[in-house]
Amino acid sequence: MEKSPLLKSLAARIVEEDVSYRTKMLEIAAGLSDVIALGRGNPDFDTPEHISAAAKAAIDAGQTHYTHPAGIPQLREAIADTLRREYSLDYGREEIIVTAGVQESIVLCMLSLVNPGDEVLITSPRFTSYDEAVRLCGGVPVPVPTYERDDFALMPAEIEVRINSRTKVLVLVTPNNPTGAVTPPLIVRQIADLVKRHNIILISDEIYGKLIYEGSTHLSAASLPGMKERTITLNGFSKAYAMTGWRVGYMAAAHSFIRMIIEPRHTLSINTATPSQYAALAALTGPQDPVEAMLQTYRERRAYLMQALTDMGFSYGMPGGAFYIYTNVSQTGLPAPQFCESLLRETGVLIFPGSMFGDDSDNYIRISYVQPIERIAEAVDRMSTFMARQ
Ligand SMILES: Cc1ncc(COP(=O)(O)O)c(C=O)c1O
């Protein structure tokens, strides 16, 4: 069939992605009743009430217009305070840009750093939006593998062997999606030394930085000596505050860099939705007990699920943070995508395979514990029945 003028005119940077697996899974799920969705990275909690109330009050007060492209000053100030208090990071409010989720920060980072042919190293398995953003800018994403034997921590030696004259940026995601891995402080220090030695820029994605469990410690790379000037720190509200739909995240970097990208940020979307910025302000300045309560609930679900998976004979890397358990299903003899599809068809439990996170080993599935514990227990029962049938 003759291609339409629009299709014929597609820019070279737009390539057809294979979304057939995801589409197939969602179609199967749509045809089933009583699906237990442990697939997406979307908290099941409602946004805490005082946060929603702040947005409603902002709308009623007429806060429905453009703001400064970098965000309202009060929010940037509150972000700088939070970064100082909770992560020992030394950013002023003029060193913060508020964006539409961390997602927009990722695009802005790549737009402002990547020239055609530049290579960007990315913790892997990974949140593959990084690949897409790098490619859209003409760069080359280079996955840096992590392994279950290291609890999926990003290892300096794996980074080092992939560095060459085209390497420009390293993306460290800790805690990571999909593995939940928290890169230990000692290793973050080694990575900091490495990026300084090789003169590489670090993007430190800490969107799960508040979701840390006992036995793990989060260290923000930009708090280390000599790192602020070569690091962009990303963080946001989607995960810890259950605010995925509000679309608020931010990037923090040295002022000389931030002032250069205010204009590109303005070009992308002018500013983050104004009522959402007021919601984010309330999230940071209001009571933190709802975050504590959600973290406690995740902690209970995680403990339950880890034990249940162990009892079923599955192994996994220790998930020190986030709300994922990256589980090894190789002993079932089924490749992970097939495991997930059969599990969904036969039991109604929706889980995503590692292949959706750039993992070509076909050995892993990512279980998101974003359902009440009774539903997780029900999912475990269904998985046990499924396993017994294999
Ligand atoms: C590692 C990582 N970074 C960034 C994002 C984007 O988050 P948002 O745009 O909702 O802030 C996600 C979402 O799942 C993520 O897992």
The ligand as an SDF file (V2000), in Angstrom:
LIG
                    3D

 16 16  0  0  0  0  0  0  0  0999 V2000
   13.8830    5.0730   36.8820 C   0  0  0  0  0  0  0  0  0  0  0  0
   12.7500    5.9480   36.4880 C   0  0  0  0  0  0  0  0  0  0  0  0
   13.0130    7.2180   36.1410 N   0  0  0  0  0  0  0  0  0  0  0  0
   12.0290    8.0490   35.7710 C   0  0  0  0  0  0  0  0  0  0  0  0
   10.7090    7.6290   35.7120 C   0  0  0  0  0  0  0  0  0  0  0  0
    9.6540    8.6050   35.2500 C   0  0  0  0  0  0  0  0  0  0  0  0
    8.8610    9.0070   36.3200 O   0  0  0  0  0  0  0  0  0  0  0  0
    7.9220   10.3030   36.3010 P   0  0  0  0  0  0  0  0  0  0  0  0
    8.0050   10.9280   34.9550 O   0  0  0  0  0  0  0  0  0  0  0  0
    6.5550    9.8080   36.6290 O   0  0  0  0  0  0  0  0  0  0  0  0
    8.4830   11.2280   37.3690 O   0  0  0  0  0  0  0  0  0  0  0  0
   10.3860    6.3100   36.0640 C   0  0  0  0  0  0  0  0  0  0  0  0
    8.9860    5.8190   35.9900 C   0  0  0  0  0  0  0  0  0  0  0  0
    8.6940    4.6650   36.1400 O   0  0  0  0  0  0  0  0  0  0  0  0
   11.4370    5.4580   36.4770 C   0  0  0  0  0  0  0  0  0  0  0  0
   11.1930    4.1930   36.8290 O   0  0  0  0  0  0  0  0  0  0  0  0
  1  2  1  0
  2  3  1  0
  2 15  2  0
  3  4  2  0
  4  5  1  0
  5  6  1  0
  5 12  2  0
  6  7  1  0
  7  8  1  0
  8  9  2  0
  8 10  1  0
  8 11  1  0
 12 13  1  0
 12 15  1  0
 13 14  2  0
 15 16  1  0
M  END
$$$$
